[in-house]
Each structure stands twice: as structure tokens, then as C-alpha cells.
């Protein structure tokens, strides 16, 4: 049994949730969200990706070996540049993965009977599959 202080507000407890947390999703809204999310990355993020990557990855000139503190800074700065550049690319990839998963879920569960059987495991499976499988549009490119 969940302790009282961890149960959430009383007015929300019998809102139709089970102990596992049923979630109702609007399949049409999910499909629309997937389209808008993918379009946003394509139209507003991707055009700036190369310029952002180039500015983040710009190397700093090497300092004198006698200036140990500055050498330590340059080393850490380089590591931060690598992480930042990775995050810049992974944002686009992760956002597209989420859009593909939302699109696939909306297609798979469009019927009311299928929708009634959708589980969190199904959603996680679609996200995992989206990471490794391109969409039909990507495969055609």
C-alpha cells in the first residue's frame, strides 16, 4: 500500500486511474503532435545545425606549456565542446525519434479496440524501435 503522503491529492485519486496508472491518449492529437514536432526540427533546428556545430567546435589556440592552469582549462574546454556538440546532434535525433514513435503509436492504435489495449510497454517499444528504424520517408531518401 502506498503511504498517504505519497498518494497525491484526494480529489484526483478516483479519476479512473488504477494502481498502475491508466493513461488516456488522443490518438489524432498524437499524430498531429508527431507531424508538428518533426516539422519544427526540420524547419527551425536543422538549418542552424552546421553553423552551431562549427561555432561550438572551434578550436582554441594552444597556450604555453608553462601555463598549467590555462592548459587544464583548454583540456576541460575541449571536453565540454565535445559534449555540447554531441548534445546538439542528439537533440535533433531524439526529437525525431519521439516524433516517429508518436506517429507509429497513432497509426497502430487508431482503432478503439486496439487503443484500449495500448500499454506503457507498447509506447516504450515504439520509442526503442524508432531509434533503430527510419520512417518510410527517411528510407526513401
N, C-alpha and C positions, 0 to 999 in steps of 0.2 A: 504494500500500500504506500502511496506517495504521501509524505508528511504534509500537513495542512499548509505550512508556509511555502511549499513548493508547488501547490496545485493551481495557482493562478486565481483570477477573480471569480467569485461565486457566480456572477451573472453570466459568465461565459462557459461554465462547466457543462451544462446540458444543452449546448448549442449543436448537438449532433456528432460530437467527437467521441470516439472510443478511446480506450487506453492507448491505442497505437496512433491516434491522431488522423482520422479520416480527413481528406482534403478534397474539396470540390473545385474543379477547374473548368473554365470556359474554353472549350476547345477552339472555337472560332477566334477568340481573343488571343489564344496561344499562337495560332497560325499567323495572325496579324502582327503580333509581337515579334515572331521569328523573322518575318519579312522586313519589318522596320529596323530591327537590330542589325541584320546583315547589311541592309542598305546604308545605315548610319556608319558602319565600319568602312564600307566600300566608298562612300561619298565624302565622309568627313575625316576619317582617320588615315586610310591608306594613301591618299595623295601627299600627306605630310610625313609619311614613314621614313623615306630615304633621307630627307633633309634633317629630320630629327635624329636619325641614327648617325648621320655624318657629324652633326654638331656634338652629340654625346660622346662619340668615339674619337674625337680629335685628340691626337697625342700631345702631351706637354713636352717641352724641350728638357733634355736630361740636365740635372743640376751637377755641380761639382761633387765628386766622391767625398770631399772633406765635409760637406754639409749633410751630416747623417739624418738630422730631423727632417730636412726637406726631401731626402731620398726616401725616408719612411712614408712621408706624406704622398709622394709621387706613386709609390707602390700601392698604397691603400686607395689612392685616387683611381688608379688603373683598375683595381678590383671593383670599385664602385661603378666605374664606367661599364665594365663587363656585365655586372648585374643589371644596371639600368638599361643597357641595350637589349639584354635578354627580356626584361620586363616589357619593353616597348613592343617587341615582336610577339611575345606571349599574350599580351592584351588582345591584339588582333586575332590571334589563333584561338584563344579562349573564348572570346566573344563570338567568333564564328562557330565554334563548337557548340556553344549554348544555343545559338540560332538554329543550327542544323538539328540538334536534339529536340528543340521545341517544335520545329517543322515536322519531324518524324513522329513525335508523340501525337501531334494534332491529326496527322494522317491516319495513324494506327488506331486511335480511339475516337474517331469521328462518330461512329455509331453508338447509340446509347447503351446497348448491351456490352460492347467492348469497353466503353467508358466506365461502366460500373465495376469492371474487373481490373482497372489500372491500379498498379501499386507503386510504392516508392521504389521497389526493386526494378520495376519496369522503367521508371524515369532514369535511375542510375545506369541501367543497362544501355539505354539510348544515348546517354551522355558519353559513356565509355565507348560505344560503337561509333559515335560521331567523331571522336578523337582520331580513330584509325581509318574511317571510311569517308571518302569525299562524297559530296552530294552529286546528283545526276548532272547538275550544271558544271561542277568542278571537273567531273570525269570527261565531259565533252570538250573542255578547254584544251 
